[in-house]
Amino acid sequence: MICSYCGTEGLEDSCSFCGANLNIKRPKLKEFVVLEDVEKPFNELSCFHTYDLLVLLRSVRKERTKAYDLMLRLKKDDKSPQIIQITRNYLKDLYEPYTKRMKLIWLY
């Protein structure tokens, strides 16, 4: 068996050079990744392929940017304080979870 991380040959269970466990199944690429996958727990996200996580991270960042841009637009537009406050609270409730999920995916 050849180590897929460092390329050392002639190994059985673990690599003598880098210590990687060679019996672990590597994650497979998914056919598609949707934004709702962000709601999955960390244990399920850890089974995603790296490329799938990058695609998911890009989607989360895009949605987070949209929420932030709307908050900035509301800040500039002072028409009705009550409606603006309700909308601002809604956008804040939308923005913060995207930020947390983005950090979770990015750190993994």
PyMOL commands that set and color helices and strands:
alter all, ss='L'
color gray80, all
select helices_A, chain A and resi 35-39+42-45+50-76+81-107
alter helices_A, ss='H'
color red, helices_A
deselect
rebuild
show_as cartoon
